[in-house]
């Protein structure tokens, strides 16, 4: 799932080499932190958060197959 987030984010930003995704496992969920350049943050979030919500929806669907809860945080 980490690769899915990286793939989507790298296709959106101007500087794909600066995209970083870290994974933190918790008791009931996995938290993914997406880090990009400050100038590229707007591309990842989108207007009114539409791109970020779409990424979270795709992550939720992918994590359901593994029976784990996944949370995406854009830092």
Buried (B, 14 or more C-beta within 10 A) or exposed (E): BBEBBBEBBBEBBEEBEBBEBEEEEEEEEBBBBBBBBEEBBEBBBBEEEEBBEEBBEBBEEBBEEEEBBBBBEBE
